[in-house]
Amino acid sequence: MPQVMEFKLPDLGEGLTEAEIVRWLVAVGDVVAIDQPVVEVETAKAMVEVPCPYGGVVTARFGEEGTELPVGAPLITVAVGAASLPQAPAAQAAEAEGAGNVPRPLIGYGEDHSRPARRRRVRPVTAAVSAPVVAAPVAPVVPVAPAAVAGPVPVISPLVRKLAKDGGVDLRALTGSGPEGLILRADVEAALAALRAPEPAPVAAAAPAVAARGERIPLKGVRGAVAEKLSRSRREIPDATCWVDADATELMAARAAMNAVGGPKISVLALLARICTAALARYPELNSTVDLAAKEIVRLPSVHLGFAAQTERGLVVPVVRDAQHRNPESLSAEFARLTELARAGKLAPADLTGGTFTLNNYGVFGVDGSTPIINHPEAAMLGVGRIIDKPWVHEGQLAVRKVVQLSLTFDHRVCDGGTAGGFLRYVADCVESPAVLLRSL
């Protein structure tokens, strides 16, 4: 007998608790294979196609495009079994091994051993599912007396309960059309439609009150993730900032000389990144994180360098892995690759997590200085302003030089001002005289 398997939204990456449905790739009634992508979702970090671990006929989809679902909420249900469709040989072999009753790990996500195993709810279907049943017309919503009802209102899924809450629908005022009065999604949607019925046009005097409310923009997706992470950084990290102006004339001349010999072009960001990795080798306190639970500072062995990139979706921070082992040419190539993926919205969650130190070049926006907010749970961030011509005393004479402002925001729990000042001074010395960097290469 066919079985209806419920597939829930999986954990798509570090720290992600929800995702927004961007586009359904299957419809109710479609036949899907094991590990076939069924929906495209947008998390706070990337756009992801989610594969389904079951093969069979899609019997239901939960959520319309634009709906935000929490991790663990139902995505689709699939009728699995011989009565639902002819199975491929690979699927038959998997079922013979008991794979039909055990959740398969999703491709690209791996198995999650941090949570105890639990049985997946299986609902038997009473007939072949060759023609999936679509929700039948719902009886008119009949409001009941607002008498108190003991216990929670029976609702088919948390998604329906959230839909009612967001729409201002009182579930206790509905009579469910499901078995034993179970409230279905169609019941809530009918109530919402009644609430949204056209009303008489408001009088002119009401217009100013409507305008005063202003435009409301949902704080979700990338914007919501940035807001949460920066707010957490401000709550938890006692940060401090120091800054210094540096003469970057010699650095720009060195870059021009490198690019004049041919080969891939070296970016200013790559040179600054190489200077950062050398500085972190001297001051490893700033390549660390604080474990609040253990009350320990954890110094990290590798430098996974994040860099701020502005995209149409908002600010993202791709991460260059093991930056301490890369030279300027390799860093330039990796920055270019990750920036292109970021602008196309194709960064994987793994490209956006695990950073240990961040380099923020806000000079591209035409500003000189800033006090950056640390990218939690890191311990420091170096900010770089624009490089412009300024009057500067050079070798005892007033001259026009290429000047840049550098700012370092650091977690005061991991080090004192002497360490932070030493790090920033070393960076400035390398900018002013790139030959200083040769000592550590």
Buried (B, 14 or more C-beta within 10 A) or exposed (E): EBBBBBBBBBBBBEBBEBBBBBEBBBEBBBBBBBBBBBBBBBBBBBBBBBBBBBBBBBBBBBBEEEBBBEBEBBBBBBBBBEBBBEBEEEBBEBBEEEBBEEBBEBEBBEEEEEEEEEEBEEEEBEEBBEEBEEEEEBEEBEEEEEEEEEEEBBBBBBBBBBBBEEBEBEBBBBEBBBEEEBBBBBBBBBBBEEEEEEEEEEEEEEEEEEEEEEEEEEEBBBBBBBEBBBEEBEEBBEBBBBBBBBBBBBBBEBBEEBEEEEEBEBBBBBBBBBBBBBBBEEBBBBBBBBEEEEEEBEBBEEBBBBBBBBBEBEBBBBBBBEBBEBEBBBBBBBBBEBBEBBBEBEBBBBBBBEBBBBBBBBBBEEEBBBBBBBBBBBBBBBBBBBBBEBEBEEEEEEEEBBBBBBBBBBBEBBBEEEBBBBBBBBBBBBBBBBEBBEEBE
